[in-house]
Amino acid sequence: MLSLLVLISGGGSNLRSLLEASEDAEYPARVVAIGADRDADGLGLGEEFGIPTFAVNYGSYPDRAAWGDALLEQIRIWQPDLVILSGLMRLLPPRVVAALSPNLINTHPAYLPEFPGAHGVRDALAAGATQTGASIIVVDGGVDAGPIIAQERVAIEAGDSEAALHERIKLVERRLLVQAVLDIANGHVNLKEHSPA
Ligand code: GRF
């Protein structure tokens, strides 16, 4: 049984999909803790699904490195097999990535390497793209630059708002994330092979 720790900053709708998938006794992964860098709405999923949560508030620390050390301390309590960034809107410091790699993956609402960064959906629209996508990657020291373990195209429809397009992307992200975790748990995806150089 693969133990998962999921880090969020927002509503956690992608996390909800993982939680719902892991309610199936056949699904070989379980979320053991949910963490956030703020008082994220998605932490409420912990109460709903009976899973411990924690928040390491970025603003409570003098700098990113100190925040990262505190976050790593919390993560280590749970000894997860895999840490998943699912809407964590914060770059992890190199020390944290190094400590967790390669058992650290991220979901991104674009077809990487297209449109990396915090505004992938907005950037695809601004670029006038006719398609974008969703990607699951192994986190490395870059920004959304790590090895891709799953991705799928999502069409951009005329008149799409950022919110509408993002919701359509999330439908794909959730399916890719649940499948990627399954593939990792089953050994069909070996993160060490995908681990960043
Ligand atoms: C997802 O699209 C994720 O890829 C991006 O932020 C969004 C989080 O959405 N980094 P939610 O909090 O899971 O609803």
Boltz pocket constraint, residues with backbone or C-beta under 6 A from the ligand:
constraints:
  - pocket:
      binder: B
      contacts: [[A, 8], [A, 9], [A, 10], [A, 11], [A, 12], [A, 13], [A, 14], [A, 15], [A, 42], [A, 86], [A, 87], [A, 88], [A, 107], [A, 108], [A, 109], [A, 166], [A, 170], [A, 173]]
      max_distance: 6.0
